[in-house]
Amino acid sequence: MKNILLLTDKLKTGGAEIYFCKLENHLSHPTCNFFTAAGPGELENKIEKVQRFTKLSRNHHLYNLAKLFKVIRKHHITIIHANSLRMVWYGIFIKQFFFKKLSIVYTKHNVTLLERNFQGMFSKILNRYTSKIITVSNFEKENLISLGVQPEKIITIYNGVDLNQFTFSPKKRENTFRVGILARLSQEKNHRLFLQIANFLKEHDDIVFHIAGEGPELLTIKSMITKLGLTKRVILEGHIQHPETFIKRMDVLLLTSFREVFPMVIIEAMATGTPILSVDVGGVKEAISDHQTGYLLPYKASSFAEKLLYLKANPHKHEELRQKARQKVETHYTKENMVKQTIDVYLNCESKQTGEPVKINVQ
């Protein structure tokens, strides 16, 4: 019997945290027991197996390590599945000092500071201490290999959509053509480009732009809306409790980010049949086949504006994108595929501990 502890450092709304909740809700296998632990956040109410969940602190590391030590000892945990680099560090500490036979599985969702600033250290740590690394796109897998991470450790498992939540339904053509973005209000999501697109099309009274999400850039975005005279064209919707409802209301969804690995919102939109216009960033092109299941565009407001007007004027193309996008999700990006492939990683996971400590030279 394998006992697996799934970890993430917070339960605030985000791609890694939603991934964690999906696994918590749906992991099941006759030869495995599953336990979870995470820091606080609004997604706590999504945890279904509360009797197997341990709440951690957001920043009190010694407290968290003590709680995790107790969980691992009590339940004879054999595998830690870390969903952030911080949780990898926790796993390494516990493995080194207390439970040598622990296996560490790491799902890499984001670009970390360690990876960005100390690539050699990053790759050596992953090579030595992790048994398996799950990447959510082949783009990210190739990136890790280029940094020196051992290819045999890495497996790509795409994020999966719950097709019962993100259902496909007909789009009713209305007098208003709605264009949305669903993303944290932060610099890397590049809402500036979204507003430039809105500004490019502000003479079109029947096109309205919707921004869903919260974050540190809220005041900057509000200021830019006012400065560009877009108060009647751009609606700020704040935190969205039910992303599927927002996405379905949109005629088109945009992704304008400077940096992404494999954004969940892309396949959620594809599942509901809301066409996506996206910049070609990270692993986005693994989901969006240009001109078939969406459009990949440069960082130019005029290019986005042109495609929006085209889709608005061509309902047949709009419908074609919807149908093909849904079909692709059903084939490649289901929750069931993600869960099954993740369990396969656990079943084939063995602890690897080399004899010599890693020697790192930071220059």
N, C-alpha and C positions, 0 to 999 in steps of 0.2 A: 504493500500500500504506500502510495506517495502522498505526502501532506504538503500542500502548497500554500504559501503566504503571499498574497498579492498586495503590493504597497504603492501608495502615491502620497505626495506630500501635502496635498490640499484637495478640497472638493468644491472649489469655485468653478463656475461654468467655463469650460474650455475643452479643446479636443482630447487631450490626454486624460482629463477627468471623466469625460463622457465615455471614453474607451474603457476606463477602469470600471465604471458602473455597469456597462454592458457585460463585461466579463463576470463581475460579481453576481449579476442577475442570472446569468445563463450557463456558467461553467458547471458541468456535471459529467462524471465518469465513474464507472463501478470500481475502478482501482485507485481513485484519487479522492482525497478530502481537501476542501478549499476553505481558506480563512483569509480575511482581509483586514487592512489597517490603513488609515488615512488621516490627514489633518482636517480641520474644519472647513465648512463651506456650505453654500445653499443646496448643493447636490446630495447632502446627507440624507434627505428624504427619499432619494432614489435607491438607497441601500435596502435590499429585500431580506437578506439573511443576517438580520441584526444580531442574532445570537452568536454569530461567527465574526462579527466586526469589532475591531478595537479602534477607538478614537485617539488620535495622536494630537500633540500640540503643534502649532504652526512653526515655532522657532526654538523650543526648549529641547535641544538635542539630547542631553543626558537623560532627561525624563523620557523621551521617545525611545532611546536605546534600552533603557531599563524595562519599559513596557514590552518592547519587542522581544527582549531576552526571555521574559516570562512566557510570552505566547509561544515562542519557538520551543522552549523547554517543555511546557505543558502539553503541547500538541505534537511534539516530535516532528517538527517541520523539516522537510528534506530539500525543499526548493523555495527560494525567495524570488518572486517576480517583481522587479523594481520598474516603476513607470516614471522615474525621474533620476537624474544623476545623483541627487541628494540621497535617494533611497538606495542607490548602488553603494554610496559611501557607507551608509548604515550597514548594509549587507556585508561589505568588506570588513568592517570593524568587528562585527559579530562573528563572522567566519574565522578571522585571524585569531581572535582571542578566546573564543568559546566553543564554536561548533565547526570544526575543520572540514567536515564532510558536506556542509551546505553547498548546494548549487545556486548560482546566481544567474537569473535570466533578466536581461535588460531590454525593455522596449524603448527605443529612441524616438521621441516625438519632436524634439526641438533642437535647435543649435544652442550649445551650452558655452558659457564663458571659457571653461577649461579647453574645450575643443577649439575655440576661436583663438585663444592666446597661447596655449601650450599644447600643440598638436602631438608632439612626441610623447609627452606625459599621458595625454588622453588615450592614445592608441595602446601604449604599454600597459596601462591599468586595465583596459578592456581585455587585452590579450591574456593577461595573467589571471584575472579574477572572475571573469564571466564564463559561464558554460555555453550560453547561447545569447545572441543579440538579435532581436526582432526589429526590422526596419519596416516602416509603413509605406515605403515606395522603393523601387529599384534605383531611382535617383539617389536616395540616401544610402542605399547599400553600396553603390559605386563610390560615393563620397567617402564612406568609412574605409573602403579598400584602398583608396588613394592616400588616406592618412596613415596607412600601415596596419590596419586591423585585419586579422587573419580571415580570409574569405570563408573558410569552412565553418566559422562561428556564426555567420550571418545568414538569416533567412528573412525574406520579405513576406509579410502577411498584411494584406491590405485591410484598412479599416472597413467595417461592415455596417450596413444600414439595416435598421429594423423596418422591414417592408410593411409591417402592420401599422407602424406609426407614420412612416413617410409614404403614404398611399398615393397612387397615380389616379388622377381624376381629370375630367375635361376642363379646359380653360374657357371660361365664358368671356367673350369679347365685350368689353364695356367702353364707355366713352373716354375713360381715363386709362392711359397706358402706364403701368406702374413698374418702376425700375428700383431694385433694392440692393442693399449691401448689408450683410449680417456678419459682423466682426467686432472684436474688441476695439474700443476707441484708443488706439495707440499708434505711434509713428510708423511702425513697420507695416501696418495695414493700409497706409497711404490713402486716407480719406481725402486728402488734398486733390488727388487725381479724380476721385468720384465727384467732388464738387466742381472741378473744372469741366467735367463732362456735362454736369447739370447746367453749368453756366453756358456751355456751348449750345445747349438746346433750350435755353430759357424762353425763347420766343414761341416755342411750341406749347400752347396752353394746355394741351391734352396729355402731356407727359409730366408725371410727378415722380420725384425721387424720395426714397425712404431709407433712413439710416437706423438700423437696429443694433443695440449694444451699449455698453458702458465702458468707461476707461478714462485715463488721465488726459486725453486730448479733447475732452468735451468742450471746454471753454474756447480752445483754439478753433474747433470746428464751428461752434456757434458764432464766433467772431467772423470767420471767413464767410459763413452764410449771409450774415448781415452786410459785410463789405461788398459781396458780389451781388447783392440785391436778390437773394434767392429765398427769402422768407416765405414766399407763396409757392415755391417750387420744391422745397426740400422739407420733409417732415422727420423730426427726430423722435423715434419711438422708444428709446431707452432700453432697459433690460427686457428681453423677450422670454417669457416663461415657457412658451411652446413654439420652438423654432419651426416646426412643420407647418403651423398655421400661418406664420409670417411668410415663409417661402412660397406656400401655395397661393397667397394673395398677390404675389408679384408676377408680372408678365415676363420679366427677365431679371436675373440676379447677376451682379458684377463681383469680380474679385480683382483687386487692384494692388495687392500686397507687394512689398519689396522682397519679403522673405517668407517662404513656406516650405514645408516638407511634403505633406500630402493633406491638404485641408479637408476636413470632414464635410464642411458646408457644400463643397463641390458635388460629392456623391449624394448628399441629402437632396440637393436641388435636382440632380439628375433623376433620382428616384421618384420625386413628386411630379416630374415633367415640367419643371421651370427651366427654360434654356439659360445656359451660362455663357457669359462673355468674360474671359479671364486673360490676364497677362500670363505669359509663358514663364512660370517660375517654379522651381523645385520639381516635384513629381506630378504637377498638374496635368501635363500632357499624357501621362499614363492613363488618366481617366477621360480627358477630353480629346477626342479625335477631331482635329480641326475641320470645320465645315460639316461634320457628321453628327457628333453628339454635343457640339458647342462651337465656340470660336476662341482661338488663341490670338491675342492682339499685342502690339507694342505698347509702351507707356506713352500713348498719345491720346489726348481727349478727342481729337478729330476722328481717329480710327474707331473708337468706341461709339461715338455719336453716329457715324455713318452706318455701323452695323445695327444700332438700335432702330434707326429710321427704316432700315431695310426690313428688319423683322416685324416692325409695326405695320409696314405696307404689304408684307408677304405672309399672310397667315398659313399658307400651305408649307412654307419652309419652317415656320415656327412650329407647326405640328409635326413635321418630319424630325426635327431636332428632339422634340419631346419623346416621340416614340422610340427612336434609336437610343437615346440616353437611358430610358427606363430599361430597355432590353439589356444594355451593357451592365447596368447595376445588378439586374437579376442573375446575370451570368458570373460576374466577377466580384461584386462588392456586397454580399449579403452578410448579415450578422452570423448566420449559421456557418458559412465558410470560415469566417474569422475565428469563431469559437472552436470549431473542429481542428483547424490548423494549429491553434495555440495549444490545445490539449496534446496534439501530436508532439509538439516541442517538449512539453513536460514529460511525456512518456519515454522520449529518447534522450532525456537530459541526464548527464553524469557529471559529478563534481570533478573538477580538474585543479590540482594544486601542485605547482612546480616547486622544486626544492629551494631555489635561490630567490631572494627578494628582488624586486625590480630596482634597477639602478637608473636613476633619472638625473640627467644634467640639464638644468634650466639656465639658458644663456640670455 
